């Protein structure tokens, strides 16, 4: 074993770790924000629509309009049912965002239901909140449909029966946290990994210590390994904290094997480090490195499939996602947590990240060597 090379490598690793961890504020920045983001996203950021208010304009005051209103009020997603007295009140309630939706019954609603005629219910939605309005419209339509099914029995006097069995694999109760929490390991890990790595070479230039590296006995690959090790260790530490908190605090099941998950995570972090090193090598100041990492991380998150499915993107944009490591590790993270992803499926999504890491790290080494000459 080449002990002088081992000592040089150990020295550069300690030097880089010390550069990252010596400042108490830096240490707090590496630990506190990821935990804060985990809890903020876990408890506050959700696409589910709950605790909304519904306005009701009941000009019928009959038994069937009362039944519909009662079921709306009894829904666990509805916070308040606001009684409206006129169309002007309905307009003001929507316009002032007092309610997200309003249900209007005309004066003959119950009579039409009892007579077996077509009875109409008008649902008015706040189009300024388009996504939430569509979800609320689904809730209200489902309630009204269930009442309509009971209001029109079959000729033999029995209520119509429809047998529908709905099964949601991997997330039986459609818990939103089950969907979002595994993805946070990917998204927050990418933001931290890119930010830390992108500062490394730029910090050397800004502090004037880059020239000392050039005249040191360290070789290029030793410098790169030394600069790659701290973000890799910090990324593994934060991910381990997430893996401990997500099942225990948020109740998301961890069904897969960590024995396969951690090697894939290491490859994922190396691919991020390669991108971060490219940004850092091309930057002359820490401010440029910060802006560069932001320029890379935001599109990477948007194109990962975390917020919107990749299948919904245009074909040319789907092709761009092929070089995005977040895309592959998001599949692995969700698969390991929710569906016990087998080893061959993990491997199928790991080798593209390994290829990305190989290309980016090699390019970083070439650029770094060119800058040292």
Beta strands, then each sheet from edge to edge (+ up, - down):
strand 1: 52-58
strand 2: 78-84
strand 3: 101-105
strand 4: 121-125
sheet 1: 2+ 1+ 3+ 4-
end
